Amino acid sequence: MPSRLLTWPLPAAATWALAWALALGLRAVDAPAWAALGLPTALGALAALLPWVATTAWRRVFVAGGFPLSVLAQSVQSGLPGQGGGFGAGMPSWLWLAPLALLLLAYPRRAWRDAPVFPTPRGALDALPAHIHLPDGARVLDAGCGMGDGLMALHAALHPTWPQARLEGVEWSALWRGVSAWRCPWARVRRGDMWADDWAAFDLVYLFQRPETMPRAMAKAAQEMRPGSWLVSLEFEAIGWSPHARIDLAGGRPVWVYRLGAPSANAGADADAGSAPGLAPLPRPSRR
């Protein structure tokens, strides 16, 4: 139960509730405005530094900014004190919750532990064909395709060399799945959980995850993907794995290329390619 209470974004919601409780308490005792606003804001900022509240920079920003942004939204809705209404005068009092509703639509609860939508830079995968080999009609998956930038980068990189490659994307957010399907009509984009998907049928899986989720992704790849298939990760390395290749992009971002398979199966092929062999399958990860 305690671990579930710490599941994001419950710590953020608890912090915002505490900040508002402090603000209302200070107002009830006629504390000055600077205290009623400044102390709850400071509470949120300090809470954001706790590792069990926020583990990434973006989460710390959300936790720290929740209270002041909600105060600002309510001020815009009702008008500033001493004025006869403001920009949002006459608007429903719940309207400031609309951005939160949009955020929940873009990031449903089952996606809270995964990486947020950060687009794959254009051209980031252009050098990939020089380091991999795909069969005709290869199936390529962008696991967690977001708004489709990764699919577009894969298409630009792979289509000239493997025009028959079949690109697919899976995305849990219905909103981002729709955006990705609209932007990438040549790809099969479906709504689903990338962790529940079976990667066995794919010749290449592309990831742009977080350091915290990479061990789970690599364990899944080792358990499910065929020997000789490929896993490509933008920016984040799989600790304990020997990469087949590393592609350094402008600005210092690396693209990590891994070849799946046990050492006994791939040692010769990897040695011919001038890289270290892959690793044996890891234990099956727990399902969410």
N, C-alpha and C positions, 0 to 999 in steps of 0.2 A: 504493500500500500504506500509506504513513504516514497518509493521510487516512482510510482505513478503520479504522486502529488508533485513531483519535481519535473514531470514531462512538460516540455515546452508546448504551448506558451503559458501554462498555468503559473509558473513563477512570475512571469511578466504581469499577468492579470492580478495576481496577489499584490505585487508591488504597486501597481496603479491604484488598487483599492485602498491600500494602506496610505498612500499619498493623499488620496481624496478624503479619507477619514481624518487624517491629520489636519488638512486644510479646513474641513468643516468644524472640527473641534476648535481650531484657532479662531475661526470666525465667530463661534458661539461665545467665546470669552472676550470678544472685541479686540483681538490682537490686531496690530497694524497690518496694512495690506502687504508690506514687504515681507513680514513674517508668514502671513497666511499663504503667500505664493512662493516665497523663497525657500522656506524650510521643507515643504513637500517636494519641491523640485530637487533640493539637495538630497533628500531621502531617496528619491528615484535614482539619482546619479551615483550615490554610494552603493545602493543595492545592485546596480548594474555591474559593479566591480566584483561581486561575489561569484565564484565559479559555478555554484549550483543554481544561480539565477540566470546567467548568460555566459555562454562559452565561446561566442564569436563576436567580432567587432560589430556586425550588423545587429545582432541581438542586443548588445549593450546599448546601441543607439536607440533601438525601439523601447527598451526598458526606461532609459533615462529621459527620452522625449515624450513618453506617453502622457504624463500629467500636464506639462506645459502646453502640449499641442491640444489636448482636450479643453484646457482653459481658454486657449486662443480661439478654438472653434466655437465655444459657447459665447465668447465675447463678440465674435463676428456675427453670430446668430442674433444676439439680443441688443447689440449696440454697446458702445463704451459708456461707462458711468457718466452721467451728466449730459448725455446727448439724447436726442429724441429718436433713438433707433440708429442702427448702423446698416452696413451693407447687407446683412442678413436679416434685418428686421422683418417680422411677419412670416418668416420661414418656420417650419415645424421644429420644435426643440430637439427632436431625435435625429435631425438631418446630419449632424456632425458625425453620426455613427456610420454614414454611408461609406466613407473610405475604409472603415474596418470591415464592413460587409463585403466590399470589393476585394479586400485582402484575403478574407476567408474563402471567397470564390476562387481566387487565383491560387491559394495555398490551402487546400482542404486538410483536415486534421492528420490524415495518414501521410501527408507529405512534409510534416513539420520537422522530421528528423533528417530529411534529405537536403541536398544543396538548394539554395535559392536560385532563381533564374538569373544567371549571368551569361550573356551571349558569348558563343564561340566567335573570336575575331575572324573577320573575312580573310581568307588566305592562310589561316593557321595550319591547315592540313595539306597544303599544296605539295609538300615534299614527301608525303606519305607513300605514293607509288614507288619511289626509289628504294623503299625499305621493306616492302611486303610483296607477297604473291597471292593472288586470288584466283579461284577457278572461274570458268565461264558461268554466268548466272549466279554469282555469289550472292548470299543474303547478308546484308549489312544492317546492324541495328544501332540506333542512337538511343541508349537507355536513359530515359529522363530527358526527352528532347525539348522541353520547354517551349519557347516560341519558334523553334525551327532553325535557329542559326547554325547549330551543329549539323543538321541535315543538309543545309545549303553548302556548308564548307565541305562535307563529305561528297556531295554531288559534284561540286566544282573540281575536287581533287581526283575522284575515282572515275567519273564518267568518260573522260577522254581515253583512258587506258582500258577500262572495263565497262563499255557502254551497256552491257547486259546485266550489270549488277543491280540487284533489287534492294532499294533502300527502304528501311522501315524505321518508324519511331514509336515509342511508347511513352505516355505521359499521364500521370494520375490526375492532374488538374484539368477539368473539363474546359475551362476557359483557355488555357494555354494549348491544349490539344486542338481546339478549334482554330486558334491563330496559326499553329504550326501546319495544320492540314491546308489552310487557305494559302499560306506562303509557299508550301511545297507540294503542289498538286501531282508531281511525278513520284511522290513517295507514299507509302501506305502508313498512315498515322492513326493510331488507335489509342483509346483511353484504357489504361491499365496500370497495374503495380509492377514496376520494373523488378522488384525483388521476388515477386511471385511468378514472373515470366520464366519460361524455360529457354535458356540460351543455347541449348544443344544444337539447334538447327542453323545457327548463324556462323558464318565464316569470319566475321569481324564484328566486334562490339566496341562502340565508342562511348566514353564516359567523360563527363566534366563534373566531378563530384567534389567532396570535401576531404581533407586528410582523415577526419574521423570515420568516414564511411568507406574509405578505400580498402581496409582489411576485409570488410564484409563483402565488398564487390569482388575482390580477388579470390576469396574463398568460394564464392558462388561460381566464378568463372572456372576455377580449377575443378570444381565438382561436376560441372555441367557441360563445358565446352569440349569439342573434339580436339585430339592432338593435332597440332599443325595450324589451328585456328589462331586468330589474332585478337588481342585486346589493346585498345589505344586509349590513353588517358592524357587529357590536357592538363598541364601544370603540376598535378600531384602524383608523386612517385609511389609505387607499391613497395613498401619497406619489406626487405627479405627476398624480393624477386630480382632476378638478373634480367635487365632489359635487353631486348634484341637490338634496339636502336634508341637513341635520344636525339630529337630534333630541336635545336635551339632557335626560338623565334626572336625577332627584333623586340627589344624591350626586356629580354631575359627570360621569358616564359618558355618552359620546355614542353615538348610533346613526347610522352613515353610510349614506346611500342613494345609489347610483350607477345611472345609466342607460346601458346599453351601446349602442354604435353609433359610426360614424365621424362627425366633425364635419359633413360635407356632408349626411349623412342626418338627423342629429338637431338641427342648429343651430336650425331654425325651431321645432320642437316644444319644445326646451329653452328657447329664448328666450321662448316663450309661457308656459312654466311658471315663468319668473323665475329660471332657474339656468343655469350654464355648461354647454356641450355636453360630451358624453363624449369619449373619446379613440379614436384609430384603433387597430386590433388590434396587439398587441405580439407579439414573436417567440414561437413555441411553446416552452413550458417543457420541460425534460428530464423524462422519466418515471422514476419510481423503481422 
